[in-house]
C-alpha cells in the first residue's frame, strides 16, 4: 500500500531515504536519471505480513486470538510491517531502504480507519440472528468462489 507525501515532507522527514532513491536513479539506465529530486513524486510505501495457521492449528485452537484493543492491534501491526520511501517519475520507480523503527503517522491513520471499520462490522454482526449471519456468510463465500482460485472447506473437530 502507499500514501503520497510532498517532496518537502519527504526531504524533511527522510533525507537519507531521498538520497538513497536518487543514488539508485542516477545509477540506473533510465532516461529520467538526470532529473532533479524535487521532480519525483514520493510515497510512503508499506507491506504487512499476515499470520497464517494450518487447519490442524485451527482445530487445536493453537492460534493467537485477534487483538481486542486499539493499542494491542497497533502493536501487532507494527510488528508485521515493512515501510520504505518510494520515488517515481514517469516509468522510473525506486524504493529506499526500510524506514525504521518509526511507523509513519500516515500509516497509523490508515490502520485506525480500518480498525474502526472492523469494530463497527463486529458490532453489526454481533446483533445479527444466526440465520442472518449464515445468509451473509453464504453470500460472501459465493462471491469469493465466483472470483476463481478460491475454495471453501469446512473442518470439524473429531470427537474422541
N, C-alpha and C positions, 0 to 999 in steps of 0.2 A: 504494500500500500504506500501511497505517497501523499504529501501535502506540500503545496508550493509555498515558498518563502521568498522574500525580496532579496536582491543582491546585497543590499546594505545590511540586512539582517544576517544573511549567510556570512558575509565578511566580518561582521562584528562578533557573532557568536562562534563561528567555526573557521577562523582564518587559516589554520593549518590544513583543514579539510579542503578549503577552496584551493589552496596552493597544491595539494595532492591531485585534485582534479585537473588543474591547469598543467601540471607536470605530465600527467597521463595524456592529455590532449596534445601538448607540444611534441611528445614522443611518438604520437600516432601518425598514420599516413592520411588522416582526414584532411579534406580541403579547408576545414574550419580551424586547423591547428594554430593559425596566426591571429585568431580573434582575441579581443580583449576579454578579460574575465568578467567584466561588467555586462557583456553582451549575452552571456549564458543565462538560461533560466535555471533556478535552483529549487530543489525539492528535498524535504526530509523524507527519506525512504526507509521503510521498515518491513520486516517479515517476522512472523511469530511461529514458534514451534508449537505443535499440538501434542497433547498426551494421547497415546494410543494404548489400548488394552486388548488382550486376547479374549476370545469368548470364554476360555477357561477361567481367566482372572475375573471376568464379569460375573460368571456363575458362582465363583468362590467369594465374590464381593471383596476382592483384594485391591480394588482401585480406590484412588483418592476421591473423596466427595468434592463437589464443586464448592469454591469459596462462597460463603453466605453473607459477607460484609464487603463494602466497597474497599476497605483497607486491605483485607486478605486477597480480594480479587486483584487489586493493584499490585501487590507484592508478587502474586502468582504470575501476572502478565509481565512484570519487569524481569522476572527470572527466565522468561522464554522469548525475549525479543532481541533482535539484532537491528541496530539503527545505523544508517550511514547517510551521507550527503550525496545527492545526485546533481550533476550539472549537465545540461543538454543545450545544444544549438543545432538546429536543423536535424540531420540524422545522426550527428555525433552525440554520444551519451556516455558519460563516465561516472563511476562511483568512487567515493573516497573510502579510506579505511574506516572501520566501525567507530561510531561515536560512543565513547564510554566515559564514565559509568552512568552519566545522567541520561534519563529518557526525556526528550524534549516535551515541553508543555503541549504542543500541538497534538502529539500522540496521546497524551494523557486525556486531553479533551475529547478526542475520538473514542477512547476507551470508556470515558464517563458516559457519553451519549449511548454507547452500546450497552453498558451496564444498566442504565435507566430503562432502556427499551426492554432488556431482558427481565428486569424486575416487574415491569408493567405486564409483560407477557405471562410471567409466572403467576401474578395475581389474577389475571384474566382466566388462565387455565384452572387455577385452584377453585374458582367459582362455578366451573362447568360441572354438569352432571356426567356420569360415566358414559352415557350414550352420546352426548355432545363431544366429549373428549375422544371417544373411539371414532366418531364420524370425521372429526378433524384429522386425526392420525391417518385414517384410511385415505382421505383426500390428499394429504401431503405425501404419503408413500406412493400413491398413484401418480402424482406429479413427478416425483423423483424417478420412478420407473419409466415414465414417458420420455425422460431425457436420455436414456441409454446408458449403459455402463454402470447401472445401479441394480443391486439385488437386495432383497429384504429377507432376513431369516428370523425365525423365532426360536429362541433357546429356552428350554425348560429344565429346571433343576431335577435331577434324578432323586427319587425317594429311596432311601436305604432301609 
